Amino acid sequence: MGCVANIFTVEGGFKLGAEPAVRILSEKHKDNRSLGELVETADGSMTIRHPEHLETYHSSAGAETEAFELYVSSSGFLERLTSGMQLAVLDVGLGLSYNAMATIDAWLGCSESGDLNIVSLEWSRDLVSALVAGDAPWTVNWSALRKNIVMRLTESSSQKFFGEFVHPVTEAVCRWTILVGDARETVVGLQSKFNYVWQDPFSPDKNPDMWNALWFSAVKRLVEADAVLMSYSVARRVRDALTEAGWQCERFKTPVKQKKQWLRAQLPN
Ligand SMILES: C[S@@+](CC[C@H](N)C(=O)[O-])C[C@H]1O[C@@H](n2cnc3c(N)ncnc32)[C@H](O)[C@@H]1O
């Protein structure tokens, strides 16, 4: 198989798109405390605690571990990269971008990768601004390659950041778009058909509107028939909402000790 497992520290050359013409960044992120307190997770990767509802952006199992094991690996995405087919990922709740970066790392590490389209939805402009400025506090241990990737994202239009990267071996192209705003509104304008959905808002208790049948129906309209949706929450209400929206879900055992089960959902045949 041409994919390297868990390569979040991947280094090496890859071709970048054209230099950004303009970089428009918010100044507000410079007060990092406004983004939340920095917290180290079990695998050494850093997350933050939301300053208002005090939930951390990742489980104690580890931001990197969850991004790779739950989303990239357990979804089948890593394996499918070897097919060389064009793939599209809907990244719900960009947050600190661990899931998006793990997706790109896996794509870069696979010698058969085809084109990849990632659309990340995030309503906190401050998070996105901190990320693309390259000085987000949680990126302190990130590889130079990763920082290079996020710093190449440019604000292509209002509320939209975009970056394009060429695969070093296959010359396939990864297009990463971040749409800033309320995902429930943003998805209305999306035309793409996604193969994978990384469902990762805050918990159903703190972020209920992103876990109801209305939301999962909106996502369903955007996916291919064989799409796979992954979620860390196995809550009964989440499974019920997915079922109501026409998804079939299954819980499966995680490889981490801090959490027993994760959730995979697909559309019926
Ligand atoms: C648990 S964090 C995501 C962590 C992230 N996936 C990562 O890899 O680091 C949840 C994110 O969802 C975002 N979010 C929650 N509700 C949203 C909404 N309605 N529209 C857009 N983003 C939303 C939050 O701002 C937060 O950044």
The ligand as an SDF file (V2000), in Angstrom:
LIG
                    3D

 27 29  0  0  0  0  0  0  0  0999 V2000
  -14.4810   20.6510   18.3480 C   0  0  0  0  0  0  0  0  0  0  0  0
  -14.0530   22.0420   17.4160 S   0  0  0  0  0  0  0  0  0  0  0  0
  -13.4000   21.3340   15.9340 C   0  0  0  0  0  0  0  0  0  0  0  0
  -12.0100   20.8130   16.0030 C   0  0  0  0  0  0  0  0  0  0  0  0
  -11.4220   20.6630   14.6310 C   0  0  0  0  0  0  0  0  0  0  0  0
  -12.1860   19.8070   13.7630 N   0  0  0  0  0  0  0  0  0  0  0  0
   -9.9650   20.3140   14.5850 C   0  0  0  0  0  0  0  0  0  0  0  0
   -9.5960   19.4130   13.8190 O   0  0  0  0  0  0  0  0  0  0  0  0
   -9.1670   20.9450   15.2740 O   0  0  0  0  0  0  0  0  0  0  0  0
  -15.6060   22.6040   16.8360 C   0  0  0  0  0  0  0  0  0  0  0  0
  -15.5300   23.7560   15.8790 C   0  0  0  0  0  0  0  0  0  0  0  0
  -16.8040   23.8860   15.2390 O   0  0  0  0  0  0  0  0  0  0  0  0
  -17.0520   25.2660   15.0550 C   0  0  0  0  0  0  0  0  0  0  0  0
  -18.5130   25.4480   14.8880 N   0  0  0  0  0  0  0  0  0  0  0  0
  -19.4810   25.1250   15.7680 C   0  0  0  0  0  0  0  0  0  0  0  0
  -20.6940   25.4370   15.2730 N   0  0  0  0  0  0  0  0  0  0  0  0
  -20.4930   25.9590   14.0450 C   0  0  0  0  0  0  0  0  0  0  0  0
  -21.3410   26.4700   13.0330 C   0  0  0  0  0  0  0  0  0  0  0  0
  -22.6740   26.5230   13.1840 N   0  0  0  0  0  0  0  0  0  0  0  0
  -20.7790   26.9220   11.8950 N   0  0  0  0  0  0  0  0  0  0  0  0
  -19.4430   26.8800   11.7110 C   0  0  0  0  0  0  0  0  0  0  0  0
  -18.5760   26.4030   12.6450 N   0  0  0  0  0  0  0  0  0  0  0  0
  -19.1020   25.9500   13.7950 C   0  0  0  0  0  0  0  0  0  0  0  0
  -16.5140   25.8980   16.3160 C   0  0  0  0  0  0  0  0  0  0  0  0
  -16.2800   27.2880   16.1440 O   0  0  0  0  0  0  0  0  0  0  0  0
  -15.2660   25.0860   16.5630 C   0  0  0  0  0  0  0  0  0  0  0  0
  -14.1400   25.6870   15.9860 O   0  0  0  0  0  0  0  0  0  0  0  0
  1  2  1  0
  2  3  1  0
  2 10  1  0
  3  4  1  0
  4  5  1  0
  5  6  1  0
  5  7  1  0
  7  8  2  0
  7  9  1  0
 10 11  1  0
 11 12  1  0
 11 26  1  0
 12 13  1  0
 13 14  1  0
 13 24  1  0
 14 15  1  0
 14 23  1  0
 15 16  2  0
 16 17  1  0
 17 18  1  0
 17 23  2  0
 18 19  1  0
 18 20  2  0
 20 21  1  0
 21 22  2  0
 22 23  1  0
 24 25  1  0
 24 26  1  0
 26 27  1  0
M  CHG  2   2   1   9  -1
M  END
$$$$
